């Protein structure tokens, strides 16, 4: 009779629950930054590109 070795796959395809990306936390952070940065701002075509960069850098 022939013995067969079974190999279990040990690679991980998902992060552990503690290391999962938390969408709710990030959404809340982005909301706060947008309120803070754009709360009293008005649209100005000359300043919009620098304003976008500033908001993006703050969110990073």
C-alpha positions, -999 to 999 in steps of 0.1 A, spaced: 0 0 0 13 34 -9 14 63 15 5 97 3 17 129 20 -8 157 21 6 192 21 -14 219 37 -12 253 22 1 278 48 1 310 27 -21 338 38 -44 354 13 -61 379 36 -49 402 64 -59 394 99 -90 411 112 -68 435 133 -49 446 102 -78 451 78 -82 485 62 -108 503 82 -129 523 57 -151 540 83 -122 555 101 -107 568 68 -140 583 57 -145 601 89 -109 615 87 -115 627 52 -148 643 61 -131 662 90 -103 674 68 -127 686 41 -149 705 66 -118 721 81 -101 730 48 -132 739 27 -157 750 53 -157 787 45 -140 786 12 -155 799 -20 -146 787 -55 -118 806 -71 -104 792 -103 -69 807 -97 -65 791 -63 -82 757 -69 -51 738 -79 -31 748 -48 -62 742 -27 -66 707 -41 -29 699 -34 -32 712 1 -63 691 9 -47 660 -6 -15 665 14 -35 669 46 -54 637 39 -22 617 33 
